[in-house]
Amino acid sequence: MIVWNFGKNAAQRQKAISSFFTSSKKSYATEATFETKPFRLHRLETGPSNNVSLTRDDALTLYEQMHTIRRMETAAGNMYKEKIIRGFCHLYSGQEACAVGIKAALRPQDSVITAYRAHGWTYVMGVPQLGVLAELTGRQSGCARGKGGSMHMYAKNFYGGNGIVGAQVPLGVGIAFAAKYSGTDGVCVSLYGDGAANQGQVFEVYNMAKLWDLPCIFICENNGYGMGTSADRASASTSYYTRGDYVPGIWVDGMDVLAVREAARYSVDYCTSGKGPILLEMATYRYSGHSMSDPGTSYRTREEIQEVRQTRDPVTSFKEKIIAAQLVTAEEIKKLESEIRAVVDENVKKAKSDKEVGLEELTTDIYADMKEPAVRGTTPWDQLPHKSLGMAVNL
């Protein structure tokens, strides 16, 4: 097992890598241990470990998922510019380590609910690439048959991206309450951004979750900006992990998938031990604007974005780590990236050429258990028949 401290300076790091290559020659590690940035704790005596073990198989899985999300979001951005994707489109590029790291720590009985930056989450929660991309283009192969679009995608135990700022947080507490009430031993991960962190409803459900010791993991994905307003200009306190008051909290380097995974594992164990909710702040960054209609450079500089890309990118930094630790080779990574690119490109073609659903599907699957024979149309006397094509995924 090899231990790599990526907080060392470049010369020390290069010396350690060269020494390892010389001593091990052609033998490749099956497991390595990395040191993450220190976690900051609120109302906790101990927190997650800074020394994180990683197997070769897990390294490949984590990298494949992060690189796939990056390629899919790049493709989505291009399709939006081509006017194939209409309406709103919020990209996750730069935040991939959050979704991939958290998902790696979850069990089959655990649930997730998030805001509208949901494409990456939808993919890691089990929806195939085509299901995401065709939903973006409004086509019938989409996970909601093209009727939900960018912000409304769902999967088993994934309660979607939600368009109303902060509204998913109380819903997540409700899902956690249901898990405790029904005895599933599941937890609910309820994600929101720094822009939503000042919502009154968020503080209300901190209180409820702690009062009832619900298994809810609150996660603030702090990407630095709520729409076009920086966190410093919007919040008197930017230590979001401390803002749950009696809810314990942890600050996490959200650009490091291993730190995210370790913090998420700790949080799942914490919640399932009956201690109640916990709050994580993932310090991350988004490369695009708030949505595709926002150029993202009127309130921050291009140099700032470029600096993050060059020094803290979650995908490239993780690639460098696992190659340096000889868990994988550069050739393997290059081959994997080519395969991902080919699959994403193929699914983009399908998402562009697929058909839209017909008007007869306009009022299908509105309700899981429809009690009335018809749905109101544009006027009370304009009734439309309700039909069920498929069972809701979370029933």
N, C-alpha and C positions, 0 to 999 in steps of 0.2 A: 504494500500500500504506500502510495506517495502522498506527501503533504505539501501543498503549494500555498504560500502566503502571497496573494496578489496585492498586498499593501506594501511590499518591498519596492525599492527603486528598480529601475529597468536593468541596471548593471548586475545587481544581486540576483534578479530573476533570471537573466540570461545565463549567469554562471551556474545557477542551480539546474537549469534546463540542460545545459551542455554537459554537466556532470552526470546527470541521469542518463542522457543519450549514450555517453561513453561507457558507463558501467553496465547498462542493460542491453546494449547493442540492438538486436532485432526483436527482443521480447517486448510485448505490449502489455500494459497494465489492464487488469480486468476491473479494478476499483481504485479510486483515488479519493483523497480528502482535501477539501478546499476551505480556506478561511474567509468568512464573509465580513462585511462591515459590522461593527458592534450594533446590537439592537438597543434601543432606548426603551426603558420600562416605566410604566405608570401603575402604581398600586400592585406591583408584583415584586416579590423578593428574588425570584429567579425567572429566567426567560429561556428562549430557544438557545441552542448551542451555536457558537460561532464556527465550529468545525463540522463541516457537512460532508458526509460520505456520498459518493456517486459511483454507480456501476457503469460499465461500458454500455449495456443495453439501455439503461435509463438515460444516459447521455445522448444516445442517438435518438431516443423517443422525444426528449425535451427539445432537442435542436430541430428535429423534423417538424414538430408542432409549431414552434416559433417561426421558423422560416416559411412554413406554409401560410401562416396567418399574414406574414409580411407580404408574400407574393399575392395572396388574395386581395389584400387591401390596396396594393399597388394597382392590381387589375381593376378593382372597384373604382378607384380614383380615375383611371383612364376611361372607363365606361361612362362615368358621370360627365367627364369632359366631352365625350362623344354624344351626350344627351340620350344614351341608352338607359341609364339610370336617371330617374326623375325624382323630384321632391327633395327630401332631406337625406343626407348621407354623411355619417360621422365615422371617421376612420380611427382605427386602433393602433396604427403604426407608431412604434416607440413604447407601447405599453404591453407588448406581447408576454413579457416575463410574468406579469401579474396573473393573467388568465391561465397560462400554462403551469406556472408554479403552484397556484392554488388547486387547480384540478388534479395535479399529481398527488395531492394529499387527501383528496376526498374519497369516500367509500360509496358503494352503490346506493345506500339509503340516504345520502346527503343531498341537499338541494341548493340551488343557486338562483338568485334574482338580481338583475342589474339594471342600469340605465340604458340610454339609447345607443351608446357606443358598444354595440353588442355582436358584431359580426364574428370576431375572434372567439368570443364566449360560446356562441351558437355552435361553431365548428368543434371546439374541444369538448362540448357537452354531447356530441354524438351525431350532429347533423352533417351529412356528407357535403363536400365542397359544392357540388352542383345544387344541393338544397339551399345553400346560402346564396350563391351567385345568381341562381335563377329567381330567388325571392327578391333580390335587389333589382333585377330587370323586370319584375312583374310577370313572370312566366309560370306556366302550370307545373313545372318541375320543382318550383320553390317549396320550401318546407311549410308554407301556408298557402300554397298554390298561387303565389303571386299577389295575394290580397292583403298581405301585411306590410311588405316592403322592408326598408332598412331597419326600422325601429321595433318591429313586432315579429320576432321569431321565437319559437319555442321548441323544446325537446323534453324527453323524459327527465323529470326532476329539475328542469330548467324553466323557470317561470318568466322568461323573456327579458328583452329589452323593454323599458318603459319610458314613454315620451314625456310624462309630466315630471318636472324636476323634483327629485327627492321623494316622490310618491311611492317608489318601490321599497323604501326602507320600512315603513309600517307594514307593507305587505309581507316583507321578509320576516318580520317579527311574528306575523300571523302564521306563516308557514312553520316557523320554529315552534310556536305554540301548538300547532297541529301535531308536529312530530313528538313533542313531549306528552301531549294528551293521549295520543294513540300508541305510545310506547315503542316507536320504531328505532330508537337510539340514534336517530338521524340529527344532523345539525343543518341549519340554513345559513348560507353565506349571502349577506345582503350588501351589495356594493353601491357606492355613490361617489361623486366627485367632490373636489374641494369647493366647487361652486354651489353644490347642494348642501354642504356641511353646515351652513348657517340657517337652514330651514327649521322653523319651529317644530314641525312634525317629527324631525329627526330626534330632537331632544326629548320630546314626549315619549317616544318609544324606547329610547335609552332607559328611561325611568321604568316603563312597564316591563321591559325585558329583565332588568335587574330585580325589580320587585318580585317577579315570578320565577327568577332564575331560569330563564328560557335559553335553550341551546342555539343562540344566534351569534354568528361572527360578523360584526359590523366591519366593513372594509372601506376606508376612504382612499380612493385612487387619486392621490394628489399629483396632478400633472402640471401644477404651477399656475393654471389659468382657468377661471370660470368664464367661458365665452372669451371676451376680450379683456377681462379684468384680472390682473395678477392677484395671487393669494394675499400678498402683503397689503394690497389696496382694499381688499374685500373683508379681511378678517383681523380683528384686534389680536386674536391669538391664532397663530398658524401651527401650533403644536396640536394637530388634530387628534393625535392618539391619546391626548389627555382630556379631551373635551366630553368624555362620557361621565365625568365626575366619579361616581362610585363604580363605574364599569372600568375594569383594568384595561390598560392599553399597551401597545407595542409599536414603536417606529421601526419600519423595515425599508431596506434599500430595494425599491421596487424595480430597479433595473437589473437586479441579479436574481435569476430564476431559482438559484439554489437557496438564497436567503428567503425568498418568498415561500418556497416549498417547506423549508424548515419551520418558518413562523406559522404557516398554515397547519402543519402537522401538530405543532404545539397547541394551537388553538382548538383543533378538533378534540385532542385529548383533554384539554381544559374544560370544554363545554360538556363532553360526554361523562366527565367525572361528577357532574351535578353542581358545578360551581357557578353556573349561569353564563351570561354573555361576556364577550371580550371584543375589544375594538383595535383594529390594526390600521395604521396609516402607511400606505405604500407610496413612497416617494418616487414618482415616475415622471414621464415627459411625453407629450404628444408632438409629433413632427408636423402634422398638418394643422390647419386652422380648426376652430371649433367644429365646423362642418365644411362641406365642400364649397359653400358660398362665402366662406371666410378665408381670405388669402393667408391669414395668420402672421403677417409681418408688419402690421400697422401698430401693434402694441408690444412687439418684441423684434429684435434685430435678426437678420439672416445669420449674422456671426454667432449669435447665441445658439441657434438651432444647429449650425454646423459644428460648434464646439461639443455639443452633446453627442451628435452623431459620431464624432471622431474619438471621444474619450469614454462615453458611457453607454453606447448602443447595446441593448440587451442581447441582440442576436450575434453580432460580430464579437463582442467581448466573451460570450459563452463559447463560441467557436474557438477563439484563441486559447481559452482555458483548457478545453478538452483535448485540443491538439497538443498543447504544451505538456500536458500530463500523460500523453500517449495513450489515452483511452480510445482515440480514433486517429486516423491519418488524414492528412490534407487531401489525399486522393479520394478517400472514402467520402469526405464531406463534399468535395466537388461533384462526385457522382450522385450523391443524394440530392444536392441542389439542382442538378440537371433534371433528375427524375421529377422533383417537385414542380419545377418550372413547366415541364411537358404536361403534367397532369392538370395543373392550374390552367394553362393555355387551352387545353382540350375542353375543360369545363366552361371556360369563358365562351368558347365557340358555341357550345350547346346552349348556354344561358342566353346568348344573343339570338339564336335561331329557333329556340323553342316557341311554342304557341302560347298565347294568353288564354285564360279560361273564358268561356262564353258568358253572356249576360244572364243565362239561366242559373249560373252559380252565384249570382250576386247575394242571394239570401240563404246560402247553404252554410251549415255548421256555425251559425251565430250562437246557438245555445247547445250545450251538451245534453240537456234534458228539456226539450221544448214542450211547454204546457199549452200553448195556443196553436191553432191551425195555421195562422198566418202572421206575417211581420208587417208592421205599418210602413207604408211607403212615404212619399213626399207629402201626402195629405192623409188625414185619418180614414178617409173612405177608399184610399188607394192601397189595397191589401196585396201583399206578395206572399206566395207560399214559402214555407220554411222546409228545407230538406236536410237530411243528414247523410253526408258522404263517408265520414269516418269518425271514429271515437277520439275524443280529446286525449292528447298524449299524457296528461297528468292525472287522469282518472283511473 
